[in-house]
Amino acid sequence: MSVDPIAEDFSVEDFLKPGWETLEAKLSFFSPYFRKLRAEGALMREAQGPAAAHMRYADPDAAGGARDVLMFGSNNYLGLANEPELIEKTVAALREFGVGCGGPPLLNGYTRLHRELEERLARLKGAEDALLYSSGYAANVGWLAALLSRKDVLLYDSLSHASLHDGIKMGSFKATPFAHNNMQDLRKRLMEVRYEAPYANVIVAVEGLYSMHGDTPPLREVRQLCDKFGALLAVDDAHGTGVLGALGHGIQEACELSGRVDVTLGTFSKVFAVAGGFVAGSNELVDFLRFYSRSYMFSASIPTPTVASVLAGLDFLEAHPERVQQLRENVDYLVAGLRAAGFDVEGQSAIVPLGVPERVSMQKLVWRLHQEGVFVNGITFPAVPKSKQRLRISMMATFTRADLDRALEVMARVLAEFGLPE
């Protein structure tokens, strides 16, 4: 069983492979390449206001030097980035605690709000405790190197996030991928591990929602395999939190496995629209990570206003479950419209990938959509194989039906300019 040959474990050499001999040559070769991509308009677009369903971006070709767009390229799935309740609570925390903590959490960067957030996140994920990281990336590299040592084994989905790949590189343990969402391959890998190392510590790592595909894992089957072969289960629910489950608690809620995941990771940079991350698990696991997870111990604590913003986001999520339902309704409506236009798309989550043939210039397609007022991200090699490049359409709960109808009309018309669907 082969695994996906290309995922998020790539470097700049995968883009160009020019055979650099010196650092100067590498920099001089890459800089014009990057500046060309940026000049084409689809990278590092400059926002002129808060993240929202309707946004304004700098555009020298538009009247007044700016263009209004519908934002279908954001992880701000529930529209919390500009929610008045969150803003007011964040401002109040800023006035009370200032802009930063001035140190790492173990020493002097810890407040009552930090502890409250840890407790709230633990309850959200059905865990005993949680700890906060400066980013979701730091959480993913931090728990791996802390928990796993030389004789331990990590089995991970081949489409796991780049941060997990980097955590593997930082560690000294054995790591083996299995084919994406393929339970037959996972079972085979577990059998091999237990045959070769019957007493090794084994962790199986999956994601609650895969950001480039928009699909979810068969988590109940993964849990059953972990139980059968004596492995722990780790779930990165970065994109699932706030999106999956009736109340938006994530993949565990959606699969009725609350409290049955050994290590849960998350980030505040998706639904909560700020920066930071967390790991939730048993009391013993969290205590251990506080001392042995280097990206926690040697990083400054998250600023208290950020903590207050996430707490306010959790309050909003509890008070407004209809926002989660509206997100799903919007996804269903968009997917139905794209299918009616002849596109083969699925809608398992707030991320809807739309395949684009290799012959089409993704940069030109993304910029044409932008010019027509629809912001969408294009995903190209090496993040995905060249034959599987795609538009990554991200849904928001705050779009109206009129917004979705406008987006569908623009997408159908612009994609037709490029000969799509074929």
C-alpha positions as CSV (number, residue, x, y, z in Angstrom):
1,M,0.0,0.0,0.0
2,S,1.6,3.2,-1.1
3,V,1.2,6.5,0.7
4,D,0.7,10.0,-0.8
5,P,4.1,11.0,-2.3
6,I,3.7,14.7,-1.7
7,A,2.0,16.4,1.2
8,E,3.0,19.3,3.5
9,D,6.6,17.9,4.1
10,F,8.3,20.0,1.4
11,S,11.1,22.6,1.1
12,V,12.0,25.2,-1.3
13,E,14.1,22.7,-3.3
14,D,10.8,21.0,-4.3
15,F,9.8,24.2,-6.1
16,L,12.9,24.9,-8.1
17,K,15.7,22.4,-7.7
18,P,18.3,24.6,-9.4
19,G,21.4,22.9,-7.9
20,W,22.5,25.7,-5.6
21,E,26.1,25.7,-4.4
22,T,26.2,28.8,-2.2
23,L,23.7,30.6,0.0
24,E,24.1,33.7,-2.1
25,A,23.1,31.7,-5.2
26,K,20.1,30.3,-3.4
27,L,18.9,33.7,-2.4
28,S,19.5,35.4,-5.7
29,F,17.7,32.6,-7.5
30,F,14.7,32.5,-5.3
31,S,14.0,36.2,-4.8
32,P,13.0,37.0,-8.4
33,Y,10.8,33.9,-8.5
34,F,9.0,34.9,-5.3
35,R,8.6,38.6,-6.4
36,K,7.1,37.4,-9.7
37,L,4.5,35.3,-7.9
38,R,3.7,38.2,-5.6
39,A,3.4,40.6,-8.5
40,E,0.9,38.3,-10.2
41,G,-1.4,39.2,-7.3
42,A,-2.4,35.9,-5.7
43,L,0.1,36.0,-2.8
44,M,0.2,38.3,0.2
45,R,-2.8,40.3,-0.8
46,E,-3.1,43.4,1.4
47,A,-6.3,43.6,3.5
48,Q,-7.7,47.1,4.4
49,G,-10.0,46.1,7.2
50,P,-10.9,43.3,9.6
51,A,-11.4,39.7,8.6
52,A,-15.0,39.2,7.6
53,A,-17.3,37.8,4.9
54,H,-17.0,41.1,3.0
55,M,-13.5,42.6,2.8
56,R,-11.6,45.3,1.0
57,Y,-8.1,44.6,-0.5
58,A,-5.5,46.8,-2.1
59,D,-5.6,46.5,-5.9
60,P,-3.8,49.0,-8.1
61,D,-6.0,48.0,-11.0
62,A,-9.3,48.9,-9.2
63,A,-10.9,52.3,-8.9
64,G,-9.5,54.0,-5.9
65,G,-6.7,51.5,-5.5
66,A,-8.9,48.9,-3.7
67,R,-11.4,46.2,-4.4
68,D,-14.3,44.7,-2.4
69,V,-14.4,40.9,-2.3
70,L,-16.3,38.1,-0.9
71,M,-13.9,36.2,1.4
72,F,-13.8,32.5,0.5
73,G,-10.2,32.1,1.5
74,S,-10.3,32.5,5.3
75,N,-10.2,30.1,8.3
76,N,-12.5,32.5,10.1
77,Y,-15.3,30.0,9.6
78,L,-17.8,31.3,12.1
79,G,-17.1,35.0,11.5
80,L,-15.7,35.6,15.0
81,A,-12.8,37.8,14.0
82,N,-15.0,40.9,13.8
83,E,-17.8,39.9,16.3
84,P,-18.6,42.8,18.6
85,E,-18.9,40.7,21.8
86,L,-15.3,39.3,21.3
87,I,-13.9,42.7,20.6
88,E,-15.3,44.3,23.7
89,K,-14.1,41.4,26.0
90,T,-10.7,41.6,24.4
91,V,-10.4,45.3,24.9
92,A,-11.4,44.9,28.5
93,A,-8.7,42.4,29.1
94,L,-6.2,44.6,27.3
95,R,-7.0,47.4,29.7
96,E,-6.7,45.2,32.8
97,F,-3.6,43.1,31.9
98,G,-1.8,45.1,29.3
99,V,-0.4,43.9,26.0
100,G,1.7,40.9,27.2
101,C,2.8,38.7,30.1
102,G,6.5,39.3,30.0
103,G,7.6,35.7,30.4
104,P,6.9,32.0,29.9
105,P,4.0,30.4,31.7
106,L,6.0,28.4,34.2
107,L,7.7,31.5,35.6
108,N,5.6,34.7,35.3
109,G,3.4,34.5,32.2
110,Y,0.3,32.9,33.8
111,T,-3.0,34.6,34.9
112,R,-6.4,33.5,36.1
113,L,-7.6,33.9,32.5
114,H,-4.9,31.5,31.2
115,R,-6.1,28.9,33.7
116,E,-9.7,29.4,33.0
117,L,-9.1,28.9,29.3
118,E,-7.1,25.7,29.9
119,E,-10.1,24.3,32.0
120,R,-12.6,25.4,29.3
121,L,-10.7,23.7,26.5
122,A,-10.3,20.5,28.5
123,R,-14.1,20.4,29.0
124,L,-14.6,21.2,25.4
125,K,-12.5,18.1,24.4
126,G,-13.6,15.8,27.2
127,A,-10.1,15.8,28.7
128,E,-8.9,16.3,32.3
129,D,-6.6,19.2,31.6
130,A,-5.0,21.3,28.9
131,L,-2.0,23.7,28.4
132,L,-1.6,26.7,26.1
133,Y,1.1,27.2,23.4
134,S,2.1,30.3,21.5
135,S,0.8,28.7,18.3
136,G,-0.8,25.5,16.9
137,Y,2.5,24.9,15.2
138,A,4.4,25.0,18.5
139,A,1.8,22.7,20.1
140,N,2.3,20.1,17.3
141,V,6.1,20.1,17.4
142,G,6.1,20.3,21.2
143,W,4.1,17.3,22.2
144,L,5.9,14.9,19.8
145,A,9.5,15.6,21.0
146,A,8.4,15.6,24.6
147,L,6.4,12.3,24.7
148,L,8.3,10.1,22.2
149,S,11.8,8.9,22.6
150,R,14.2,6.6,20.7
151,K,12.4,3.3,21.1
152,D,8.9,4.8,20.5
153,V,6.9,4.7,17.3
154,L,4.6,7.3,15.7
155,L,2.2,6.2,12.9
156,Y,0.7,9.2,11.1
157,D,-1.6,10.0,8.3
158,S,0.4,10.9,5.2
159,L,-1.6,14.1,4.7
160,S,-0.7,15.4,8.2
161,H,0.1,19.1,8.6
162,A,3.6,20.4,8.1
163,S,4.1,21.1,11.8
164,L,3.8,17.4,12.5
165,H,6.4,16.6,9.9
166,D,8.7,19.2,11.5
167,G,8.1,17.7,14.9
168,I,9.2,14.3,13.5
169,K,12.4,15.8,12.3
170,M,13.1,17.3,15.7
171,G,12.5,14.0,17.5
172,S,14.5,10.8,17.8
173,F,11.7,8.3,17.5
174,K,10.6,6.1,14.6
175,A,7.9,7.6,12.4
176,T,6.0,5.8,9.7
177,P,3.1,7.2,7.5
178,F,0.1,5.3,6.5
179,A,-2.1,6.0,3.4
180,H,-4.6,8.8,4.0
181,N,-7.7,7.6,5.8
182,N,-6.9,4.0,4.9
183,M,-7.7,1.7,7.8
184,Q,-6.4,-1.4,6.1
185,D,-3.0,0.2,5.7
186,L,-3.1,1.5,9.3
187,R,-3.9,-2.0,10.6
188,K,-1.0,-3.4,8.6
189,R,1.4,-0.8,10.1
190,L,0.2,-1.5,13.6
191,M,0.7,-5.3,13.1
192,E,4.2,-4.7,11.8
193,V,5.1,-2.5,14.8
194,R,3.7,-4.9,17.3
195,Y,5.6,-7.8,15.6
196,E,8.9,-6.0,15.7
197,A,8.4,-4.1,19.0
198,P,5.7,-5.7,21.1
199,Y,6.4,-3.4,24.1
200,A,7.1,-0.1,22.4
201,N,5.1,3.0,23.1
202,V,3.0,3.6,20.0
203,I,0.9,6.7,19.0
204,V,-1.4,7.0,16.0
205,A,-1.8,10.6,14.8
206,V,-4.6,11.8,12.6
207,E,-6.4,15.1,12.0
208,G,-10.0,15.9,12.8
209,L,-10.3,17.7,9.4
210,Y,-7.7,17.7,6.7
211,S,-7.2,21.3,5.5
212,M,-6.3,20.6,1.8
213,H,-9.0,17.9,1.2
214,G,-11.8,19.0,3.5
215,D,-12.4,15.4,4.6
216,T,-12.5,13.8,8.1
217,P,-11.0,10.6,9.4
218,P,-13.0,7.4,10.3
219,L,-12.2,8.2,13.9
220,R,-14.2,5.4,15.5
221,E,-12.3,2.8,13.4
222,V,-9.0,4.5,14.3
223,R,-9.9,4.3,18.0
224,Q,-10.8,0.6,17.6
225,L,-7.5,-0.1,16.0
226,C,-5.6,1.8,18.7
227,D,-7.4,-0.2,21.4
228,K,-6.7,-3.5,19.6
229,F,-3.0,-2.9,19.3
230,G,-2.3,-1.0,22.5
231,A,-1.6,2.4,20.9
232,L,-2.5,5.9,22.0
233,L,-4.6,8.2,19.7
234,A,-3.6,11.8,19.0
235,V,-5.9,14.1,17.0
236,D,-5.0,17.5,15.6
237,D,-8.5,19.1,15.5
238,A,-7.3,22.5,14.3
239,H,-9.9,22.8,11.6
240,G,-12.6,20.7,13.2
241,T,-13.0,22.8,16.4
242,G,-16.0,25.1,16.0
243,V,-17.0,23.4,12.8
244,L,-17.7,19.7,13.5
245,G,-20.3,18.3,15.8
246,A,-23.7,19.7,16.7
247,L,-22.2,22.2,19.1
248,G,-19.0,22.7,17.2
249,H,-16.9,20.8,19.8
250,G,-15.0,19.1,17.0
251,I,-14.4,15.6,15.6
252,Q,-14.8,13.9,19.0
253,E,-18.3,15.2,19.3
254,A,-19.1,14.4,15.7
255,C,-18.0,10.8,16.2
256,E,-19.4,10.5,19.8
257,L,-15.9,9.9,21.2
258,S,-15.6,12.7,23.7
259,G,-13.1,11.7,26.3
260,R,-11.8,8.8,24.2
261,V,-8.9,10.7,22.5
262,D,-5.6,10.5,24.4
263,V,-4.0,13.6,23.0
264,T,-6.0,16.4,21.4
265,L,-4.3,19.4,19.7
266,G,-5.9,22.6,18.5
267,T,-5.2,26.1,17.4
268,F,-6.8,29.5,18.0
269,S,-5.9,30.7,14.5
270,K,-8.9,29.1,12.7
271,V,-12.4,29.6,14.2
272,F,-11.2,31.8,17.0
273,A,-9.3,34.0,14.5
274,V,-6.3,34.9,16.8
275,A,-3.0,33.1,17.4
276,G,-2.1,30.3,19.8
277,G,-2.7,26.6,20.4
278,F,-3.3,24.0,23.0
279,V,-2.9,20.3,23.9
280,A,-5.5,18.5,26.0
281,G,-5.2,15.2,27.7
282,S,-4.9,13.5,31.1
283,N,-3.7,15.4,34.2
284,E,-0.4,13.4,34.1
285,L,0.2,14.1,30.4
286,V,-0.3,17.8,30.7
287,D,1.9,18.0,33.8
288,F,4.6,16.2,31.9
289,L,4.4,18.5,28.9
290,R,4.6,21.6,31.0
291,F,8.2,20.6,31.8
292,Y,9.4,18.6,28.8
293,S,7.7,20.3,25.9
294,R,10.4,22.7,24.9
295,S,8.1,24.9,22.7
296,Y,6.0,25.5,25.8
297,M,8.7,25.9,28.4
298,F,10.9,28.2,26.4
299,S,8.2,30.4,24.8
300,A,6.6,33.5,26.1
301,S,3.0,33.0,27.3
302,I,0.1,34.0,25.1
303,P,-0.9,37.6,25.7
304,T,-3.9,37.9,28.0
305,P,-6.0,39.8,25.5
306,T,-5.6,36.9,23.2
307,V,-6.7,34.5,25.9
308,A,-9.7,36.7,26.6
309,S,-10.6,36.6,23.0
310,V,-10.6,32.8,22.9
311,L,-12.7,32.7,26.1
312,A,-15.2,35.1,24.5
313,G,-15.2,32.9,21.4
314,L,-16.1,29.9,23.6
315,D,-18.8,31.9,25.2
316,F,-20.2,32.8,21.8
317,L,-20.0,29.2,20.6
318,E,-22.1,28.0,23.6
319,A,-24.6,30.8,23.2
320,H,-25.0,30.6,19.5
321,P,-25.1,27.0,18.2
322,E,-27.1,28.3,15.3
323,R,-24.0,29.8,13.9
324,V,-22.5,26.3,13.5
325,Q,-25.7,25.2,11.8
326,Q,-25.6,28.2,9.5
327,L,-22.1,27.3,8.4
328,R,-23.3,23.8,7.4
329,E,-26.3,25.1,5.5
330,N,-24.0,27.5,3.6
331,V,-21.7,24.7,2.7
332,D,-24.6,22.5,1.5
333,Y,-25.9,25.4,-0.6
334,L,-22.6,26.2,-2.2
335,V,-21.8,22.6,-3.0
336,A,-25.3,22.1,-4.5
337,G,-24.7,25.1,-6.7
338,L,-21.3,24.0,-7.9
339,R,-22.6,20.5,-8.7
340,A,-25.5,22.0,-10.6
341,A,-22.8,23.9,-12.7
342,G,-21.1,20.6,-13.5
343,F,-18.3,20.5,-10.9
344,D,-17.4,17.4,-9.0
345,V,-17.1,18.6,-5.4
346,E,-17.9,17.3,-1.9
347,G,-19.0,19.2,1.2
348,Q,-18.0,17.3,4.4
349,S,-16.8,20.5,6.1
350,A,-16.2,24.2,5.7
351,I,-13.4,23.5,3.3
352,V,-14.5,22.7,-0.3
353,P,-11.7,21.7,-2.7
354,L,-12.4,22.2,-6.4
355,G,-10.0,20.3,-8.7
356,V,-8.3,22.3,-11.5
357,P,-6.5,20.6,-14.4
358,E,-2.7,20.9,-14.5
359,R,-2.9,22.9,-17.8
360,V,-4.6,25.8,-16.0
361,S,-2.4,28.5,-14.5
362,M,-3.6,28.7,-10.9
363,Q,-2.1,32.1,-10.4
364,K,-4.1,33.5,-13.3
365,L,-7.3,31.8,-12.3
366,V,-7.1,33.0,-8.7
367,W,-6.4,36.6,-9.8
368,R,-9.3,36.5,-12.3
369,L,-11.7,35.5,-9.5
370,H,-10.2,38.3,-7.3
371,Q,-10.8,40.8,-10.1
372,E,-14.5,39.7,-10.2
373,G,-14.8,40.1,-6.4
374,V,-14.3,36.6,-5.1
375,F,-11.2,35.8,-2.9
376,V,-10.2,32.1,-3.2
377,N,-6.9,30.4,-2.5
378,G,-5.2,28.3,-5.1
379,I,-3.3,25.2,-3.9
380,T,-0.5,24.0,-6.2
381,F,2.6,21.8,-6.2
382,P,4.3,20.8,-4.0
383,A,1.6,21.2,-1.4
384,V,-0.4,18.8,-3.6
385,P,0.7,16.7,-6.7
386,K,0.8,18.7,-9.9
387,S,-2.1,16.6,-11.2
388,K,-4.2,17.5,-8.1
389,Q,-4.0,21.3,-7.9
390,R,-7.2,22.9,-6.6
391,L,-9.1,25.9,-5.5
392,R,-9.5,25.7,-1.7
393,I,-12.9,27.3,-1.1
394,S,-13.4,28.2,2.6
395,M,-16.9,28.8,3.8
396,M,-18.1,31.3,6.4
397,A,-21.3,31.2,8.4
398,T,-21.9,34.9,7.9
399,F,-22.4,34.8,4.2
400,T,-26.0,35.5,3.1
401,R,-27.7,33.6,0.3
402,A,-27.2,36.6,-1.9
403,D,-23.5,36.4,-1.3
404,L,-23.4,32.7,-2.2
405,D,-25.5,33.3,-5.3
406,R,-23.0,36.0,-6.4
407,A,-20.1,33.7,-5.7
408,L,-21.6,30.9,-7.6
409,E,-22.3,33.1,-10.6
410,V,-18.7,34.5,-10.6
411,M,-17.1,31.1,-10.2
412,A,-19.1,29.5,-13.0
413,R,-18.4,32.4,-15.4
414,V,-14.7,32.7,-14.6
415,L,-14.0,29.0,-14.6
416,A,-15.7,28.7,-17.9
417,E,-13.2,31.2,-19.3
418,F,-10.5,28.6,-18.5
419,G,-12.5,25.8,-20.1
420,L,-14.0,24.3,-16.9
421,P,-15.7,22.1,-16.2
422,E,-14.2,19.9,-18.9
